Amino acid sequence: MGGSGRDYIEARYGKLGDGATILLIEGRSYTLLELLEVLGLHFEDIRPIDACVLADEDLYAIRYFDSEERRIVAYEFDRHFRYVREVSAHIAEWLGEDESF
Amino acid sequence: MRVDHTRDQEMRRYLLAREAQLLAQLPSMGEEELRWTVRIFADGLDEASKALLLKGYSEYLPLEAMRAVVAAFIPQYTRLALQDLDAKSSMVGEGLRGFTDEELQGMSSAEKWGLLAKNPDALTSSQVARELARLLFCRTPDLFLDPSLPLATIEYPAYFEVQEALAVLPDDTLQELKRIALDQLETFQRGSYEERQKTLDALRGKITEAIGLPTLDALSEGRMERIPRKGPILPEEPPPLFLEDMSLEELRMSLKVLADFMSLEEFREGLLPLKDRYPSFYDLPEEELKSLLRRLAFTMGDRTILDYTARALFGRMVTGSSISPEVWALLPEEEKLQRLLADCDRMDLVQAARHISRTFLSPSSKALFDVGVQLRLLDDPRYRALQDRLILQFASPSQGERLRELNRQVTALVWEMEGAAPEAREGRFQEIREAIAKALSFNEVL
């Protein structure tokens, strides 16, 4: 894991939910569910949130909620859908004062 | 009740196919095409949905950023249109109320005003403002009959500027304009072409007079120019600057909205000291009002008028911090309920009474999310009367516990309603209102 924390995730990928719901990769458009499938992340407890292009690094990222771990995960990959890295943070960081809820 | 399954199925297929097509075309859409797409969809949305779905959107965004926002907006808009379709499926044949926002966008002014004449209260104030704005673009009787007029008007910045000008008119003035339009258009179908033209001209004159528009000549200028024409609105404008732009009436309304969320303790600390100096909040000088609002905005954080009634759907909280809709949507349903109940437990009796009163006085489940309805309650004597009654009836500590329990029950029932099938929601909501009436032993109309 390359890092953690809401601040980092939102600084690198934008505010949660503000990203795209489709990505254009190598001339083809992918919905979030299609991306999860291609990346081998399509599990019952994974709920996609949004995706983005990291243009400077020629990379892409999809953000999802791992409901079992209760973590928001940003998963980075390249144009060939190869894993690059992921960062995650507990959803409590987005829930304000009730972190121990 | 009549359900038109064929219409629903066709419409559903159309909405989903359009979404897929637009998403496929999105990568190749130019900047003007993106702006046009957002305009045509957003034009049919109420203010709350628009604010929620188009958060961060501006016609001045760089192309790629705009494309990303539109990519997120289209599926969200489709979901809303499908929900609207579900809600209206059992209302076919009930005049204007039975039409979805999508369908209203595809109808001629003549058809809509004809239906409005049969049921003058069928449209919300913002929908009336939109129809009046479109009337201004009916330069000829042919355009009044043209169902493609809504598609054409969104290309002109003046159409949106006229809507904004109509939206700030007092509701009485807007209703009066509607009444005049209904009166004048009654004879429209029977008149000759010249008579129809005269009727339209007179009506357009009344509307321009009401909003202080000097001439109609400029309506069609600046096709597809970016709106607002004066330049981009900076996001998250700091409160002091924002307050500077508000009229005295808007400042007072803002105070009313904030005061409606205050606990008794917050009210005592924040507002009661002013009671010694001014007979009522209406007597506060403008500068003092602004200074008070700045303090309250700082201590109370961001608030919307829907925070009492739209909690279950959007994760808004009356006490403590609200949760962003994106994060709220990720939470398990049971956790959402527990958080809502925890919010109830943090409310004092006054806040609980307001929550119950707002739920009870909302005439339909849709009204829970209608900014206009919820704002008007602030001036509705029934809202105050019901709160007073609740507080008096449950004033003692043991009775207070009953009020808290009722507040939790109402919250849980609304949460269940939101999870119910769309066609069952309205019935569930009316059961909630009945449950409140029963708990309070109401035997008369407030």
Interface residues (C-beta under 8 A of the other chain):
Chain A: K15 L16 G17 D18 G19 A20 T21 I22 L24 S29 T31 R47 I49 D50 C52 F65 S67 I72 I91 W94 L95 G96 E97 D98 F101
Chain B: L23 A24 L26 P27 K55 G56 R67 A68 V69 A71 A72 I74 P75 G320 S321 I323 S324 P325 E326 V327 L330 L331 P332 E335 Q338 R339 A342
